[in-house]
Amino acid sequence: MYYDLSNEADASSETHSGALSIGPFYIAPQQIGIGIMVELFTLIPSLLIVQFFRRIRPRQQVSRLREALYMMKPSRKNVRINF
């Protein structure tokens, strides 16, 4: 969509006096507009992805130790200790 529009902006920056020049660099208003649009196209999805991962909750996983202890509990009931 905005690919290769910077060449048009470079060509028009030589003819327009509204270009911002910093040393050897010329920045046309069209280039600034392209930069803002590209930033919006990347910033909004990035923020949505970050918020999605912040809001998801971890699954309730049973640790292997707890699972092993749970499996041992029924076997304790069947074992008798004679003193």
Beta strands, then each sheet from edge to edge (+ up, - down):
strand 1: 20-22
strand 2: 25-27
sheet 1: 1+ 2-
end
